Structure formats: structure tokens, C-alpha cells
Amino acid sequence: MTISADDSGPVRIVTAVLRDGDRVLLCHRNAGRRWYPDVWDLPGGHVEEGEDPKGSLVRELREELGITASEPSSPPMHEIRTATFDMQI
């Protein structure tokens, strides 16, 4: 299975680790989702064409959680690269 809509390469994804002490916010993905349905996941989403990953993360957090976050000032804490997606955390 590929998650690249047009086979132009891996889908770019950004996520955030939102912490309060030892607690981490996870979002539950709908069971009807096409990819990775019914799982707990970090908030975030796809980087749109021509979009900066940091700006994309701010947009995704606003859309998903209704919060206004500042752009990250440091590089990603972890990156996961597979044949189908590149994820920055």
C-alpha cells in the first residue's frame, strides 16, 4: 500500500509532542480513515505542496486542535523515513 496520492514520492508529515509534565497529548484517528484508522497518534498532518514544515505544523495544530502555536525554533526531535512517508516530530 502506498500513501502517496500521485506516486511523486513519500508524503511529508509533521507532528508535535505536546507535553504537560509527564503527560503527552494524543489524538484518536477515526476508524473510517483510509490510512492508520482507529489508532492513537500525535497531532499534526500533511505538509502541503510548497509549504514550509514549521508553518505546516502551526496550521495543522490550529485546524486539528483549535490552538495557536508558535513555529518550532529548533530542528525536529526525531525523523522517520519510509518508502511511503517522511515524518518530522
Rosetta blueprint (number, residue, H / E / L):
1 M L
2 T L
3 I L
4 S L
5 A L
6 D L
7 D L
8 S L
9 G L
10 P L
11 V E
12 R E
13 I E
14 V E
15 T E
16 A L
17 V L
18 L L
19 R E
20 D E
21 G L
22 D L
23 R E
24 V E
25 L L
26 L L
27 C E
28 H E
29 R L
30 N L
31 A L
32 G L
33 R L
34 R L
35 W L
36 Y L
37 P L
38 D L
39 V L
40 W E
41 D E
42 L L
43 P L
44 G E
45 G E
46 H E
47 V L
48 E L
49 E L
50 G L
51 E L
52 D L
53 P H
54 K H
55 G H
56 S H
57 L H
58 V H
59 R H
60 E H
61 L H
62 R H
63 E H
64 E H
65 L H
66 G L
67 I L
68 T L
69 A L
70 S L
71 E L
72 P L
73 S L
74 S L
75 P L
76 P L
77 M L
78 H L
79 E E
80 I E
81 R E
82 T L
83 A L
84 T L
85 F E
86 D E
87 M E
88 Q E
89 I L
